[in-house]
Amino acid sequence: MSHIRLNTTGPWLVLVLLATALLSGCSTLHRVNPGEAATTNAVPQFEQQPSRFNPPSYTVLGRTYHVLGSNDGYDAQGVASWYGPNFQSKSTSSGEQYNMYAMTAAHKTLRIPSYVLVTNMENGKQVIVRVNDRGPFVSNRIIDLSYAAAKKIGMIGRGTAMVDVRSITPDTPIPSSQSIVSGTPPVPSAPAPVASAPATAKAADLPHAIWGQDVFIQVGAFGEMGHVTTVQQRLAQAGITTVSVTTFGSLNRVRVGPVASLADYDHLMDQLRTIGFDNAQMVVEQ
């Protein structure tokens, strides 16, 4: 994946392009030793989040990203990628050395360092990672996982996976993979102790996000039908016709799909950004 590191040693953030890797996973210029990869989750802790790692905004390759004021309540779905050998031991945006065998990740807007629960919605596997880097800056990717984390949720071979990313803290009850996809409230569980990594709950029926069936792109949610009509017209003018409107409480959610494939998802996301829908995001219904 393309990564641009944030140099935080000076008073201003300086963007430095270190490397560009091809394909949907990272190419392997250096040898990978699967036996070195961690297998247990990262242990959530309360950590300081220095402002030098979390500027209000930064710009990479002409696109501006706004760092969240707080990670509380963050929960989003999208396509994950992973990065590995080409970045091994290089400096991350938090100043730490990247270790592909540790349970870490890169995210564009979450405050760092922090912790997230990542669920592979294609097979139900989960991992808890420590976010200590910025990226990925390849279009339409929500998070870049370390080799170890990607291996744990079964996405090394293909290089990408549809995932749910949820911010967590040491006292966050870990939801099951089934509740993440179905939208049902998680069953309360005891707070996870700081001393040991919290175990993820196992679901009897693992969720399966399937291209062409339950993967959509949500363009927006609007309280007034006039806004919905305007959005529908803009989408139609752009040639996007697979549009649906569903009601959720007082909001009307405008969605495109179902999306047939990863290639179609990338194409639609790029198209939506071109016509001004920068906040469009993947949602999985099941």
N, C-alpha and C positions, 0 to 999 in steps of 0.2 A: 504494500500500500504506500502511497505517497505520504511522507511525513515531513512536516516543517516544525522544527523545534523552536521553542521560545527561550531566548537567552535572557535570563533574569538577573545577571550579575551587575548590570548597570541600572541607572535610574529610569531608562526607557526600555521598552520591549523591542528587541531587534529580531526580526524573523530571518532564520537561516535555513535555506533549503539543503538538506543533507543527502537525500537519496530519493530515487523514484524506482519502485518495483512494479513489474507488470503482473497481469493476470488477477484473478479474483482472490487469490491467496498470495502470500509472499513467495517469491522465487527463492531457491535455496542455493546460494553461492557458497555457503559454508555447510559443513556436515551437521546434521541434527542427531542428537542422541536421545531418543525417546525415554530411555531409562532415567535420565536426569530430571524429567519433568515432575513438578509437584503434583500430587494427586488429591490433597486435602484443600478445602476452601481457605481463602484468606480470612483472617480473624478481624471483624470490624472493631475499630477503636475510635474514640473521640480524639481527633487530631487538630492541631492548629492549621488554618488555611490562610497562609500569608497573602497579603494583597499583591505581592510581586509575582505570585503564581496565578493570581486571579484578577487581572485587569478588568475594568468594566466592559471593554471590547478590544478586539484585535482584528487585523485584516491579513488574510492569506490568499494569494493568487487572485486578488481583486475582489474577494468576498469578505464581508465583515461578519464576525461572530460576536455575540453578546453573552458574556459569562453570567450565569445565574447568580442572583443575589443570595439565594439559599437553595440547597438541594432538596429541602423538605417537600414531600409529595411528588417528586419526579417519578414518572412512570410513562414509558414510551415504547412503541414497537417499531421495528425496522429491520434492516439487513446488517448483520455483523460481518466483519472481515477479521483477519488476524495478521500479525506481523512477527517476524522471527529472526532468522540468521543474519540478514542484511543489517539489522539494527542492534545486534547483540553487543552489549557493553557501551553503546553510545549514550550520550547524555539525554535524559528525558526532559520534559518541560518543567519538572519539579527539581531538576538538578541531580536527581539520582541516576545511577547507571541502569540502563534497561537490561533486564534479565528475562530472557524468553522462557526460562524454566520456572519462573515464579507466577503466582496468580495475580496478574496485573492487567491493566487495560488503559486505552487512550480514549478520551472523549472531548468533543469540541467545546461544550458549554458548561458541563458540571464543574462545580468548585473542586479543586484538588488540594491535598489528597482527600479521597472519600471512598466509599464502598458501595457497590451495587450488586444486586442479584440478577444474573443473566439466565434466562430460560430459553432454550432452543425449542421453539414452538413446532418444529418438525419432528422431534423425537421425545420431547418432554424432559430432557436432561438439563440439569441446573448447575451453576457454579457461582460462587461469591468471589469477586475480584476487588482489588484495591486500584482505584483510578489514580494514576500518578503522571499522566502524560496527556498531550493534546493531539488530536487527530480522530479519525482519519480524514484527510482532506480530499479524498476521492469522492466524487458526487454520490449521494444517495446511500451512504453507509453511516449507520448510527453509532457504532462503536468498533474499535480495533482491539481484539483480544490478544493476549500473549499466546505463544505456542502451547503452553501448559493448559491454559484456560480453554483454548479452542479444542485441544485434544480431549479434555474432560467432557465437553458437551458434543463431541462427535462431529466436528466440522472441518477437520484438517483436509480430508481428501478433496472436497468440493471447494473449499476456501471461503465459502459464505454460508450463512444460515439465517432464517427468519427468527428473530429473537424478541423477547420482552426484556426491557432494562428498567430495574426498579432501584431507586436509592434506598439504602438501609443504614441503620446505625446499630450499635451493640445491643440495644433493647428493642429492636424491631422483630415482631413475630414473622417468621418466614412463611409466605404463602405457598401453597402447593402449586404445581404447574397447571393443574386442572382449573383452579380458581383464577389464575392469571388469564387464561384464554377465554373462559366462559363469562368472566366478569362477576361471578358470585363472590360474596365476601369470604375471605380466608377464615378458616377455623382458628380461633384464638389459641395460642400456645404460649408456653412460658418464655419469658425474655431470654435471649441467648446470652450466656455469660461471656465476659470479655476474655476470660482465661483460655477458652477453647473455641474453635470455629463452630458456629451453629450448624446443625445438620438440616439439610433441606427436607421438607415434607415430601413423602412419596404419594402420588395419586394412584388410585386404583385403575383409572382410565386415563392414559397419557394423552395430551392434546396433540392434534396433528393439523398444522397449518398447511393447506394444500393449494398450490397455485391453480387458478381457474375455478376455485370453489368458494373459499372463504377469506381470500386476501383482497382488501380494498385499499384505496387511498382516500383519506378524508381531506377534502378541500377546505372545509370550515364548518362551524356550527353557528347558526344565526337565530335570533329571537323573532325577527320580523320576516314575514314571507316575501316582502318586497326585495330584501337582500338576497333571498334564495333565488328568486326569479332572475335577478341581475346576474348572479353567478352562473346559473344555468345557461343564460344567453351567452355569456363570455366563453363558457366551455364549448357550447355548440358552434360558436364562430371559429373556435380553434380546431374543430373537427372531432371533439371528444363527446361522444354520444352515449356511452354506457354509464349514465349518471342516475343515481337514485337519491331520494330524500327520505330520511327516517326521523321520527319524532322521539326525542329523549327529554322528558320533562317539558320545560318551556323552550327547548332548543330544537331546531331543525338541522339535522346533520346532512351535509351534502357530500356524497361519496362517489368515487369512480371505481368501476369494477363489476364483477370480480376480475382481478388481474391475472392474466394467463401464465406469465412466466417472469423470471428475474429480468430478462431482456426487456419485456414489455413494461415492467415496473420502472426500470431505469429510464426508458424512453418517455413514459408518462410523467415521471417526476421532473425530468429536464424540461419537458414541454410546459408543465404547470408553472415552473419557476419563470420560464420565458414570458408567460402572460401575466405574471405578477402574484402568483400564489406561492410565496416563499415558505409558508408555514404548513404546506400540505404534508401529511405523514401517513405511514402505513397503519392500518388497523386490521385485526383479525377477528372475524365473527365466527362463533361456534356455539 
